[in-house]
């Protein structure tokens, strides 16, 4: 059975479009902050993830639900493993070796892949909730971190590699 017969054109367009939009929205946040992986990168990661899940759905269509779940879960495992390489490419260490940059962008890339998987699987409400929560974290996370560091300076020194040894 063909995936278009299983899901229909409209459902496939909706799944792929929502994945692309979810990635683009999060990527726009990264783009506006001048980060190395912006709108296009995140939109492509999410779209690619949705396409891989739909490929799994297409391969497994017409088979029993256990086989279908197995195919889709293997596609998800491959996405999560592979996306780590892309995320690692945006993590940089400064010349002094004490500061690391790009971890939030790498996490956003990983999360964007997950949103693509959700959209590919047709889990709209979960994907929408994920986009909303991610935007809250990206928009308000840094100001909250700065506030907490100002409010509790002793705690901010603990656990940092560049903090002087206590003693």
C-alpha positions as CSV (number, residue, x, y, z in Angstrom):
1,X,0.0,0.0,0.0
2,X,1.2,3.5,-0.9
3,X,1.7,6.1,1.9
4,X,-0.5,8.5,-0.1
5,X,-3.3,5.9,0.1
6,X,-2.6,5.3,3.7
7,X,-2.5,9.0,4.9
8,X,-3.7,11.1,2.0
9,X,-2.1,14.1,0.3
10,X,-3.5,16.6,2.8
11,X,-2.2,14.7,5.8
12,X,1.2,14.4,4.4
13,X,1.3,18.1,3.4
14,X,0.1,19.0,6.9
15,X,2.7,16.8,8.6
16,X,5.6,18.1,6.5
17,X,4.4,21.7,6.6
18,X,4.0,21.7,10.4
19,X,7.5,20.2,10.8
20,X,9.0,22.9,8.6
21,X,7.2,25.6,10.4
22,X,8.1,24.3,13.8
23,X,11.8,24.2,12.9
24,X,11.6,27.6,11.2
25,X,10.1,29.3,14.2
26,X,12.8,28.0,16.5
27,X,15.4,28.7,14.0
28,X,14.2,32.3,13.7
29,X,14.9,32.7,17.4
30,X,18.5,31.4,16.8
31,X,18.8,33.6,13.7
32,X,17.8,36.8,15.5
33,X,20.4,36.0,18.2
34,X,23.1,35.6,15.5
35,X,23.7,32.0,16.2
36,X,25.4,29.7,13.7
37,X,22.4,27.5,13.0
38,X,19.4,29.6,12.2
39,X,16.1,29.5,10.4
40,X,17.1,27.4,7.4
41,X,19.1,24.8,9.4
42,X,16.4,24.2,12.0
43,X,13.7,24.1,9.3
44,X,15.6,21.6,7.3
45,X,16.4,19.4,10.3
46,X,12.8,19.3,11.3
47,X,11.6,18.6,7.8
48,X,14.2,15.9,7.3
49,X,13.1,14.2,10.5
50,X,9.5,14.3,9.5
51,X,10.4,12.9,6.1
52,X,12.3,10.0,7.7
53,X,9.3,9.2,10.0
54,X,6.9,9.3,7.0
55,X,9.3,7.0,5.1
56,X,9.0,4.6,8.0
57,X,5.2,4.9,7.9
58,X,5.3,4.2,4.2
59,X,7.5,1.2,4.6
60,X,5.3,-0.2,7.4
61,X,1.9,0.7,5.9
62,X,-0.3,-2.2,5.5
63,X,1.5,-4.3,8.2
64,X,0.5,-4.9,11.8
65,X,0.8,-2.1,14.4
66,X,3.7,-3.9,16.2
67,X,5.8,-4.0,13.0
68,X,4.9,-0.4,12.1
69,X,5.9,0.8,15.6
70,X,9.2,-1.1,15.2
71,X,10.0,0.5,11.9
72,X,9.2,4.0,13.2
73,X,11.2,3.6,16.4
74,X,14.2,2.5,14.3
75,X,13.8,5.6,12.2
76,X,13.7,7.8,15.3
77,X,16.8,6.1,16.7
78,X,18.7,6.9,13.6
79,X,17.6,10.5,13.6
80,X,18.5,11.1,17.2
81,X,22.0,9.5,16.7
82,X,22.7,11.3,13.4
83,X,21.6,14.7,14.6
84,X,24.2,14.6,17.3
85,X,26.9,15.1,14.6
86,X,25.2,18.2,13.3
87,X,24.7,19.6,16.8
88,X,28.4,18.9,17.6
89,X,29.4,21.0,14.7
90,X,28.0,24.2,16.2
91,X,29.7,23.8,19.6
92,X,32.9,25.8,19.9
93,X,35.5,26.3,22.6
94,X,37.1,29.7,22.8
95,X,40.9,30.2,22.4
96,X,41.5,30.1,26.1
97,X,39.8,26.8,26.4
98,X,37.6,28.0,29.3
99,X,34.4,28.9,27.6
100,X,32.1,26.8,25.4
101,X,29.7,28.4,23.0
102,X,26.9,26.9,20.9
103,X,25.5,24.3,23.3
104,X,22.0,25.9,23.3
105,X,22.0,26.0,19.5
106,X,23.1,22.4,19.5
107,X,20.3,21.5,21.9
108,X,17.8,23.5,19.7
109,X,18.9,21.5,16.6
110,X,18.4,18.2,18.6
111,X,15.0,19.4,19.8
112,X,14.0,20.5,16.3
113,X,14.7,17.0,15.0
114,X,12.4,15.7,17.7
115,X,9.7,18.1,16.7
116,X,10.0,16.9,13.1
117,X,9.6,13.3,14.4
118,X,6.4,14.4,16.2
119,X,5.0,16.1,13.2
120,X,5.9,13.2,11.0
121,X,4.0,10.9,13.4
122,X,1.0,13.3,13.4
123,X,1.3,14.2,17.1
124,X,0.2,17.8,16.6
125,X,-0.7,18.8,20.1
126,X,2.6,17.5,21.6
127,X,4.6,19.2,18.8
128,X,2.8,22.5,19.4
129,X,3.4,22.3,23.1
130,X,7.0,21.5,22.5
131,X,7.5,24.5,20.2
132,X,5.8,26.8,22.8
133,X,7.9,25.5,25.7
134,X,11.1,25.7,23.7
135,X,10.3,29.4,22.8
136,X,9.7,30.2,26.4
137,X,13.1,28.6,27.3
138,X,14.9,30.4,24.5
139,X,13.3,33.8,25.2
140,X,13.2,33.9,29.0
141,X,16.0,31.4,29.9
142,X,19.0,33.7,29.5
143,X,17.4,36.6,31.5
144,X,16.4,34.1,34.2
145,X,20.0,32.7,34.3
146,X,21.4,36.3,34.6
147,X,19.0,37.1,37.4
148,X,19.9,34.0,39.3
149,X,23.6,34.6,38.9
150,X,23.2,38.1,40.3
151,X,20.9,37.0,43.1
152,X,23.1,34.0,44.2
153,X,26.7,34.8,43.1
154,X,28.2,32.1,45.4
155,X,26.1,29.4,43.8
156,X,27.1,30.6,40.3
157,X,30.8,30.0,41.0
158,X,30.2,26.4,42.1
159,X,30.5,23.7,39.4
160,X,32.1,26.0,36.8
161,X,35.4,24.9,35.3
162,X,36.8,28.4,35.2
163,X,35.9,29.2,38.8
164,X,38.9,29.5,41.2
165,X,39.3,26.5,43.6
166,X,37.6,26.9,46.9
167,X,39.5,26.2,50.0
